[in-house]
Amino acid sequence: MEGNRKEIFYRLTSSGDHIYQAMAQQIRDAERQCRELIESYSAEEQVLQANFLTKIEEIIP
């Protein structure tokens, strides 16, 4: 944009857009599968897992 030297705009080629759409779908699928997996555990199991992951985060920042 004229006068704006802070922003750079990119446009994907049709091949790049195809790859982007495929990757976006893979990410949506993985998120859905993770959500379904988490929801398959009881509330108590989810709390245990959350506590475990919190402690791991403290060890590996």
C-alpha positions in Angstrom: 0.0 0.0 0.0 1.3 3.4 -0.9 3.0 5.1 2.1 2.8 2.0 4.2 6.1 0.4 4.6 5.2 -1.8 7.6 2.9 -4.3 5.9 3.6 -6.7 3.1 0.7 -8.5 1.4 1.1 -12.0 -0.2 -1.2 -13.8 -2.6 -1.1 -17.6 -3.1 -0.9 -19.2 -6.5 -3.7 -21.6 -7.3 -1.4 -24.5 -6.3 -0.5 -22.8 -3.1 -4.2 -22.2 -2.3 -5.0 -25.8 -3.0 -2.2 -26.9 -0.5 -3.4 -24.3 2.0 -7.0 -25.6 1.8 -5.9 -29.2 2.2 -3.8 -28.4 5.2 -6.6 -26.3 6.8 -8.9 -29.3 6.4 -6.3 -31.6 8.0 -6.1 -29.2 11.0 -9.9 -29.1 11.3 -10.0 -32.9 11.2 -7.3 -33.2 13.9 -9.0 -30.7 16.1 -12.3 -32.6 15.8 -10.6 -35.9 16.6 -8.8 -34.4 19.6 -12.1 -32.9 20.9 -13.9 -36.2 20.5 -11.1 -38.0 22.3 -11.1 -35.5 25.2 -14.9 -35.8 25.5 -14.7 -39.6 25.7 -13.0 -39.3 29.1 -15.0 -38.7 32.3 -14.7 -35.3 34.0 -12.5 -36.8 36.7 -10.1 -38.2 34.0 -10.0 -34.9 32.3 -9.0 -33.1 35.5 -6.2 -35.7 36.0 -5.0 -35.1 32.5 -5.1 -31.4 32.9 -3.1 -31.5 36.1 -0.6 -33.8 34.5 -0.1 -31.5 31.5 0.2 -28.5 33.8 3.0 -30.2 35.7 4.7 -31.1 32.5 4.5 -27.5 31.3 6.3 -26.4 34.6 9.1 -28.8 33.8 9.4 -28.0 30.1 8.5 -24.3 29.7 
